[in-house]
Every structure is written in structure tokens, then in C-alpha cells.
Amino acid sequence: MKLLLGAVKPTVEEGKVKKDIRIVLVDDHEIVRRGLRRMLELEKDIKVVADCANANEAFSQVEKLSPDIILMDIKMPEVNGVEATRVLKEKKPACKIIMLTLYDEYIVQSIEAGADGYLLKDARCTELTQAIRQVYQSKRPQEECGELVEDVDLVMPPSADIARVMAFIVQVEKMLGASVRQTIGSKERGTVVTVLLKPTSPAILLHKLQSVPNVQKVEEQRTSPRRRVLVTLK
């Protein structure tokens, strides 16, 4: 199913001309597209200009319409949402993309592919519309927003032996592209590894740390003015 609307008329609010946020929906399930369309059509400043059942339809419609935002499903046949995002960001870098998924394990791949934000499909209508407006204004949805990380302290308890700590450091450098600034350890306080890394969101940082092979658990520590992550090794 693919439905195109006519030209979008600007709305007038408090004497000012306000441009509608033009949306393209991409999802292989018709019932999902219909539900999203009904929700979004209740918003005065949001217009769904097209909905597409697959990535190839999306490529064509985005090329024709140059929407402000694409709501992109991740799991689709043939070309999935992550790959479609890569293609669209190369062709239309100014077009912003919000990923919709039932599976939070795809978050990192989506952001790395160029997505500007993500929401789980069970998000409430208010969360979806807020995310659309924030991304449109070059902000990220609440789940993914936050300060960018440039350096972080990785804190391991005293029980972590030196061999496991060194193996962990090697993996962090390799998997996160990080550079170790300093390592301070003691039997009483454990080991603190300060790493420098490319700016990335805290959510993605924690996700990547959790994926390091010998990591059992990661937890952000908010009691310090510096960004600190407690790391429990296997």
C-alpha cells in the first residue's frame, strides 16, 4: 500500500507561518502504517506525505518528496531498515530518520547507519510525536539523547585480577576504537581505566561495553561529576 497526499499547506499559529513536519512511513505491515497514520494525522503540525511497504518504495518516494523525517521499520524483507537508512543518508543526508523497532538490540547498528533517533514500537503516541518534533529540531529522543562522551572512567572492583583487566582493555581499544589515557589500580579500590573515545551517546557506549566478550555487567555511576561506568568482568 502506498498513499500520497497533496501539497502540504503551512499552518498559521499566533500570526506566524509554521511549516508542517512532512513524514514518510516505511513498514512492511499495512496495519502498522495505518495505525501510525491515524495517530499522526491528529497532530496539527505533522503531515504524512507517503507510506511505503518496503525500502525500494521508500527510495522512490523520498527522492520525489524530500520529506523532513522518515519513520523506518528495522525488520523488513529484502532490504532491512538499517541498510535502507545507509542508502537514504547517502542520497538525502538532510532527511532525518527515526527507527521503529520491537528489538532494542538493533539500536547501535541503526545509529551507526545514520539514524537520528529510535523508538520501540510500544512507545506511546506522545513519545512518538515528541521524538518527531525533537528530531526535526535537531534534537534526539529522550531514550538516545544526552551529552556526548569523549572520555570516561571504567571502574572495576578489587576482585578483578590483572589478567582479566588487561584482556578487557585490549577489547575496549579494539571494539570501541578507544585510547587508554591512564590505568590506576589498588587492592582496596579496584581498577580505574580512563579511556578517550570518539563522541558517542551514553546509551551506545553502555551497549558496546556490554557486548565486550569478558564483560558480565555494566552500570553507569551518577555520583561522580565525571562520567564513570562500573564494569563487572566474568
TAJO-V800733 format. One record per backbone hydrogen bond with DSSP energy under -1.0 kcal/mol. CO is the residue of the C=O (numbers start at 0). NH is the residue of the N-H. E is the energy in kcal/mol with one decimal. If there is no record, write none. Layout:
BEGIN
co: {CO	CO}
nh: {NH	NH}
e: {E	E}
END
This chain:
BEGIN
co: {10	12	15	17	20	21	21	22	22	23	24	25	28	29	30	31	32	33	34	35	36	38	39	44	46	48	49	51	53	54	55	56	57	58	59	60	61	67	68	69	70	71	73	73	76	79	80	81	82	83	84	85	86	87	91	95	96	96	97	98	99	100	102	103	105	106	107	108	109	110	116	118	119	123	124	125	126	127	128	129	130	131	132	133	134	140	140	149	151	152	153	154	155	156	160	161	162	163	164	165	166	167	168	169	170	171	178	181	183	185	189	190	191	192	193	193	194	195	199	200	201	202	203	204	205	206	208	211	213	216	218	226	227	228	229	231	231}
nh: {17	15	12	10	46	67	68	48	49	70	51	72	32	33	34	35	36	37	38	39	40	41	42	20	22	4	24	26	57	58	59	60	61	62	63	64	65	95	23	97	25	99	75	80	78	83	84	85	86	87	88	89	90	91	94	69	115	116	71	118	73	120	105	106	109	110	111	112	114	113	98	100	122	127	128	129	130	131	132	133	134	135	136	138	137	143	144	196	194	228	192	230	190	159	164	165	166	167	168	169	170	171	172	173	174	175	195	193	191	189	185	155	183	153	180	181	151	178	148	204	205	206	207	208	209	210	211	214	233	231	229	152	220	154	218	215	216}
e: {-3.5	-1.7	-2.7	-2.1	-2.7	-1.4	-2.2	-2.6	-1.1	-2.6	-3.1	-2.4	-2.0	-2.6	-2.0	-2.6	-2.6	-2.5	-2.1	-2.7	-2.3	-1.1	-1.7	-3.2	-3.2	-1.2	-2.3	-2.4	-1.8	-2.6	-1.7	-2.7	-2.8	-1.7	-1.7	-2.9	-2.3	-2.2	-1.9	-2.9	-2.5	-3.2	-1.1	-3.2	-1.7	-2.5	-2.0	-1.7	-2.1	-2.7	-2.6	-1.4	-1.9	-3.7	-1.6	-2.5	-2.4	-1.0	-2.8	-2.7	-1.2	-2.3	-1.5	-1.4	-2.1	-2.4	-2.7	-1.6	-2.3	-1.2	-2.3	-1.8	-2.1	-2.1	-2.6	-2.0	-2.2	-2.3	-2.2	-2.6	-2.8	-2.4	-1.6	-4.1	-2.0	-1.4	-1.9	-2.6	-2.4	-2.9	-2.8	-3.3	-2.3	-2.1	-2.1	-2.6	-2.0	-2.3	-2.4	-2.1	-1.9	-2.5	-2.5	-2.0	-3.4	-2.2	-3.2	-2.7	-3.4	-1.9	-2.0	-3.3	-2.6	-3.1	-3.0	-1.3	-2.0	-2.8	-2.3	-2.3	-2.5	-2.0	-2.6	-2.5	-2.3	-1.0	-1.3	-2.1	-2.5	-2.9	-3.3	-2.5	-3.1	-2.9	-2.0	-3.0	-1.7}
END
